[in-house]
Amino acid sequence: MSSNKSPRWSKRTLSAQAMGHTDPVTNAVVSPIHVATTYLRDPDNQYSTGYVYGRPDNATVREAEGVIAMWEEADAALVFSSGMSAATAVFLALAPGDHVVAPTVMYWALRNWLLTDAKHWGLVIDFVDTSDVDAVRNAVQPNRTKLVWLETPSNPLWSISDIAAIAKIAHAAGAKVAVDSTVATPVFTRPLTLGADIVMHAATKSLNGHSDVIAGALATAKQDALWARIVANRRNLGAILGPFEAFLLIRGMRTLDLRVRAAAANAADLAQRFSNHAHVSAVLYPGLKTHPGHDIAARQMQGGFGGMLSIRVRGGEASAVATAAGVGLWKRATSLGGVESLIEHRASIEGAGSPCPPDLLRLSAGIEDVEDLFADLDQALRRAHG
């Protein structure tokens, strides 16, 4: 769906009111859920409403897309049935033989798909440390590289890629840049304004924010040929989000600004405290001045550094697993970006080949009282070390 931009109101205001959409029939301040799968033709056999069938399009889905496009300052946005379906739709829009540069550290499910399945589509993938601009420059092949995929901050080490610098390199070589901005969220980073061509979100996470919807989203700076193929992929593969899930996503995005800022404040506080903890050897969080990507993050993440951090536990894997087992308030669960705080031992989840150190615990800060969050994890660390 195309963006419905308005210079009059702030993004927080537009998001809180879901772009101001109301029900024209009842004047309800919340739009109804449109669940119809098919639509009447006009007497002349046309579709004057613009709706033809439920697989390629839906009014509730369009409303969700409008909010995302507004946040990202995009020309258009699409929502998908999952973050993976959104991400793979970009890769599947490329041609066999196309070269792709991707991060060595990234969302593990997409990394695994690129390692195992992308070759069946004829794609050639090179993995590089995208936090190193020179490494990206050396990996990009003029007239052959068609896509540079970034994830910043990258999961679960939270390294930072310089979107603006890499976009210049990619564009000079004739390549597009797509950014997984799930962790940064559009509250803190809008990659399209930094030169990226496409931004992707696992909308399951912070965009929805309530751990009750599986969804993905893409937004584009320009509705070009690549975007047209992505639109076709969603239509042809049936990857559209369901209307009820789109309704819940809209509901979640009404509080996006408040939730994300609260979680980021908690994460920043916890990062500082655990940096000096006797049982923590390192804290990975781009908001810390000691983080190697802090200066770039401060430049491209406006107003906060996100709600994700990782800690490396002294004593190795056994101590890390024992710490996760000892929490009471934190929830041992996969995912991130919800209102509840989650903890996970990532290396055991990702398995062989994971770049994640075995002593690392990934933390998704929620919106609880930060004193409670610290106290619970502090006691678990102390118990794990006897």
C-alpha positions in Angstrom: 0.0 0.0 0.0 1.2 3.5 -0.7 2.1 5.8 2.2 -0.4 8.3 3.5 2.1 10.8 4.7 1.0 13.9 6.7 3.4 16.7 7.7 0.8 18.1 10.1 1.1 15.5 13.0 3.9 13.6 14.5 4.5 9.9 13.8 3.6 9.1 17.4 0.3 10.8 17.0 -0.5 9.3 13.6 0.4 5.8 14.9 -1.7 6.2 18.1 -4.7 7.0 16.0 -3.9 4.4 13.3 -3.7 7.2 10.7 -7.1 8.5 11.9 -9.1 5.8 10.3 -12.6 5.4 11.6 -15.7 3.4 10.5 -17.7 5.4 8.1 -20.9 3.3 8.8 -21.0 3.6 12.7 -18.4 6.4 13.3 -16.5 3.9 15.6 -13.0 5.2 16.4 -11.6 1.7 15.6 -12.0 0.4 12.0 -13.8 -2.9 11.6 -12.0 -6.1 10.6 -12.6 -6.9 6.9 -12.7 -10.7 6.5 -14.3 -11.0 3.1 -12.4 -13.3 0.7 -14.2 -12.1 -2.5 -15.9 -8.9 -3.8 -18.7 -8.0 -6.2 -18.0 -7.0 -9.7 -19.6 -3.8 -11.1 -22.3 -4.2 -13.8 -19.6 -3.5 -16.4 -17.6 -6.4 -14.9 -15.0 -4.1 -13.3 -13.9 -3.7 -9.7 -14.3 0.0 -9.0 -13.5 -0.4 -5.3 -10.0 -1.8 -6.1 -10.6 -5.0 -4.3 -10.8 -8.3 -6.3 -9.9 -11.2 -4.0 -8.6 -11.8 -0.5 -5.3 -13.4 -1.4 -3.6 -10.4 -2.9 -5.3 -7.6 -1.0 -7.5 -6.7 2.1 -8.7 -3.5 3.5 -7.5 -4.2 7.1 -4.1 -5.2 5.7 -3.9 -1.9 3.8 -4.6 0.0 7.0 -1.7 -1.7 8.7 0.5 -1.1 5.7 -0.4 2.6 5.8 0.8 2.9 9.4 4.1 1.2 8.6 4.7 3.3 5.5 4.1 6.4 7.5 6.6 5.4 10.2 9.3 4.5 7.6 8.7 7.5 5.3 8.2 4.9 2.6 6.6 5.1 -0.8 4.7 1.9 -0.1 4.6 -1.0 2.4 3.5 -4.6 2.5 2.7 -6.9 5.4 3.2 -10.6 5.3 2.3 -13.7 7.1 5.6 -13.8 9.0 9.0 -12.1 9.1 10.5 -14.9 7.2 8.0 -14.7 4.4 8.7 -10.9 4.2 12.5 -11.4 4.1 12.5 -14.3 1.6 10.1 -12.4 -0.7 13.0 -10.0 -1.3 15.5 -12.7 -2.2 13.0 -14.6 -4.3 12.5 -11.4 -6.3 16.1 -11.6 -7.5 17.1 -13.5 -10.6 19.1 -16.8 -10.7 22.8 -16.1 -10.6 22.4 -12.8 -8.7 25.0 -12.2 -6.1 24.1 -11.2 -2.6 26.1 -9.9 0.3 24.7 -10.7 3.7 25.9 -10.4 7.4 27.8 -13.2 9.1 25.7 -12.3 12.3 22.0 -12.1 11.6 18.6 -13.6 12.4 19.5 -17.3 12.5 16.4 -18.6 10.6 17.1 -16.3 7.6 20.8 -17.1 7.8 20.0 -20.8 7.7 17.7 -20.3 4.8 20.4 -18.5 2.9 22.9 -21.2 3.7 20.6 -24.1 2.7 17.8 -23.1 0.4 18.9 -19.9 -1.5 21.2 -22.0 -3.7 18.1 -23.8 -5.1 17.0 -20.5 -6.4 20.3 -19.9 -8.1 21.4 -17.2 -5.7 25.1 -16.7 -4.8 25.5 -15.6 -1.2 28.7 -14.2 0.4 28.6 -13.6 4.2 30.8 -10.8 5.5 31.1 -8.7 8.6 28.9 -5.8 7.6 30.0 -3.8 10.6 33.2 -3.4 8.7 32.6 -1.0 5.8 35.8 -2.1 4.0 34.8 -5.7 4.2 31.5 -4.8 2.5 33.3 -2.8 -0.2 35.6 -5.7 -1.0 32.7 -8.1 -1.1 30.4 -6.1 -3.5 31.0 -6.9 -7.1 30.0 -4.2 -9.6 27.3 -5.2 -12.0 27.0 -8.6 -10.4 25.9 -7.9 -6.8 22.2 -7.1 -6.8 21.5 -7.0 -3.1 23.3 -6.1 0.1 21.3 -7.3 3.1 22.0 -5.6 6.5 20.7 -6.3 9.9 21.4 -3.5 12.4 21.7 -4.0 15.4 22.4 -7.6 14.5 20.9 -10.4 16.5 22.3 -11.5 19.0 25.6 -9.7 19.2 24.1 -6.3 18.4 26.9 -5.2 16.1 26.1 -2.0 14.0 26.3 -1.6 10.3 26.7 1.9 8.8 23.6 2.1 6.5 24.5 5.4 4.8 28.1 4.4 4.0 27.1 0.9 2.7 24.2 2.3 0.7 26.7 4.5 -1.2 28.9 1.5 -1.9 26.0 -0.7 -3.0 24.4 1.9 -5.3 27.7 2.7 -7.0 27.9 -1.0 -7.9 24.3 -1.2 -9.1 23.0 -3.1 -6.1 20.0 -2.5 -3.8 20.2 -2.3 0.0 17.7 -4.0 2.3 17.8 -3.5 6.0 16.3 -5.7 8.7 15.5 -3.0 11.2 13.4 -5.2 13.6 15.5 -4.3 16.7 16.0 -0.7 15.9 12.3 -0.2 15.0 11.2 2.9 13.1 11.0 4.8 16.4 14.8 4.9 16.5 16.0 4.2 12.9 14.4 4.8 9.5 16.8 3.2 7.0 15.1 4.6 3.9 16.1 8.1 5.0 19.7 6.9 5.2 19.8 5.6 1.7 18.4 2.0 2.0 16.0 0.8 -0.7 13.9 -1.6 1.4 13.4 -2.0 5.1 12.2 -5.2 6.7 10.6 -5.9 10.0 9.7 -9.1 11.8 6.4 -7.4 12.9 5.9 -10.2 15.4 8.3 -8.4 17.6 8.2 -4.7 18.5 5.7 -3.5 15.9 3.0 -5.7 17.4 4.6 -5.8 20.8 2.3 -8.3 22.6 3.6 -11.7 21.6 0.3 -12.7 20.0 0.8 -12.1 16.3 3.1 -13.7 13.7 3.7 -11.1 11.0 6.3 -9.5 8.7 6.6 -6.2 6.9 8.5 -4.6 4.0 8.6 -0.9 3.1 10.2 0.6 0.0 11.7 3.9 -0.9 10.5 3.5 -4.4 7.9 1.3 -6.2 10.3 0.1 -8.8 10.7 -3.2 -10.7 12.1 -5.0 -7.7 9.2 -3.9 -5.6 6.8 -5.0 -8.3 8.3 -8.5 -8.2 8.0 -8.6 -4.4 4.3 -7.6 -4.7 3.9 -10.4 -7.2 5.6 -12.9 -4.8 3.2 -12.1 -2.0 0.2 -12.4 -4.3 1.4 -15.6 -6.0 2.7 -17.4 -3.0 -0.2 -16.5 -0.8 1.9 -14.8 1.9 -0.5 -12.0 2.9 -1.3 -11.5 6.6 -4.7 -12.5 7.8 -7.2 -9.7 8.5 -7.5 -10.5 12.2 -3.8 -10.5 12.6 -3.5 -7.2 10.7 -6.1 -5.8 13.1 -4.0 -6.9 16.1 -0.9 -5.5 14.5 -2.6 -2.1 14.1 -3.7 -2.3 17.7 -0.1 -2.9 18.7 1.3 -0.1 16.7 -1.0 2.4 18.4 1.4 2.2 21.4 4.6 1.5 19.5 6.3 4.7 20.5 5.5 4.4 24.2 6.5 0.7 24.4 9.7 0.9 22.4 11.0 3.9 24.4 10.1 2.3 27.7 11.9 -1.0 26.7 14.9 0.9 25.5 15.2 2.8 28.7 15.1 -0.4 30.6 17.7 -2.0 28.4 20.1 1.0 28.7 19.7 0.9 32.5 20.3 -2.9 32.7 23.3 -2.6 30.3 25.0 -0.1 32.6 24.4 -2.1 35.7 25.5 -5.4 34.4 28.6 -3.9 32.9 29.9 -3.8 36.5 28.5 -7.1 37.7 30.9 -9.6 39.2 29.4 -12.5 37.3 29.2 -10.8 33.9 32.3 -10.7 31.7 30.8 -8.5 29.0 27.6 -6.6 28.0 26.8 -6.3 24.3 24.6 -3.2 23.8 25.2 -0.4 21.3 24.1 2.3 23.8 27.3 1.7 25.8 30.1 4.0 24.9 32.5 1.0 25.0 30.6 -0.7 22.2 32.6 -0.7 19.0 29.7 0.5 17.0 28.4 3.1 19.4 29.4 6.2 17.4 27.6 4.9 14.3 24.6 3.8 16.3 24.4 7.2 17.9 24.3 8.8 14.5 21.7 6.5 12.9 19.6 5.6 15.9 17.9 8.7 17.0 16.6 8.9 20.6 17.5 5.4 21.8 19.4 2.1 21.1 16.6 -0.4 21.3 15.4 -2.9 23.9 17.8 -5.8 23.1 21.1 -6.6 24.8 23.2 -9.7 25.6 25.4 -10.6 28.5 28.3 -13.0 28.6 28.3 -14.9 31.9 31.5 -15.7 33.7 31.9 -19.5 34.1 31.0 -20.3 30.5 28.0 -22.2 29.1 27.1 -24.1 32.3 26.8 -20.9 34.3 24.8 -19.1 31.5 22.3 -22.0 31.3 22.0 -22.1 35.1 21.4 -18.4 35.2 18.6 -18.7 32.7 17.1 -21.5 34.7 17.2 -19.4 37.9 15.1 -16.5 36.9 11.5 -16.0 38.1 10.3 -12.8 36.5 12.2 -13.0 33.1 10.6 -15.5 30.8 12.7 -18.3 29.2 11.4 -18.0 25.7 12.3 -17.3 22.1 11.4 -13.9 20.4 11.8 -10.3 21.4 10.1 -6.9 21.5 7.1 -7.8 23.6 5.9 -6.0 26.7 7.3 -8.9 28.8 11.0 -9.5 29.3 12.5 -12.6 27.8 15.8 -14.4 28.3 17.4 -17.1 26.2 20.6 -19.1 25.8 21.0 -18.6 22.0 23.8 -21.0 21.2 21.8 -24.0 22.2 18.9 -22.7 20.1 20.9 -22.0 17.0 23.0 -25.2 17.2 26.1 -26.1 15.2 27.6 -23.2 13.2 26.1 -20.5 15.3 28.3 -17.4 15.7 26.9 -17.0 19.2 29.3 -17.6 22.1 28.1 -20.4 24.4 28.3 -18.1 27.5 25.9 -15.6 26.0 22.4 -14.9 27.2 20.1 -12.8 25.0 17.9 -10.4 26.8 14.7 -8.7 25.5 13.9 -5.9 27.9 10.1 -5.4 28.3 8.3 -2.6 30.1 8.3 -3.9 33.6 9.9 -2.1 36.6 13.6 -2.1 35.9 14.4 -2.6 39.6 12.4 -5.9 39.5 14.2 -7.0 36.3 17.6 -6.3 37.7 16.9 -7.9 41.0 15.6 -11.1 39.4 18.5 -11.5 37.0 21.0 -10.5 39.7 19.9 -13.2 42.1 19.9 -15.8 39.2 23.5 -14.9 38.4 24.5 -15.2 42.0 22.8 -18.5 42.5 24.5 -19.9 39.3 27.9 -19.1 40.8 27.2 -20.6 44.2 
